[in-house]
Amino acid sequence: MNIDLNSLSLKELKDLQSQVAKAISGYVDRRKREALAELEERAKAMGFTLAELTGLTSGRKRSPSVAKYANPANPADTWSGRGRKPRWFTEALAQGKKPEDMAI
């Protein structure tokens, strides 16, 4: 495939560049999937999973966090102390309560 790059406009060159980048990315992704499938097949033939051989898992498994604080107005409304503070917690702090006052 011969393309006379000197005869193309800037827009055409940029379009061509974009198409080449997409083609390269697609090729690399395809080759990675093929390699992964081949490795999984070989591991399976040996009686293992690829995750077992590499020590990788397909996701983090966490136990649910334990509630540490309860809403004074509604004890069923709890918070573990992780992530954003709930509105009721920040309002209680603004009213002068301490986190220890709301601890379960």
Secondary structure, 3 states (H helix, E strand, C coil): CCCCHHHCCHHHHHHHHHHHHHHHHHHHHHHHHHHHHHHHHHHHHCCCCHHHHHCCCCCCCCCCCCCCEECCCCCCCEECCCCCCCHHHHHHHHCCCCHHHHEC
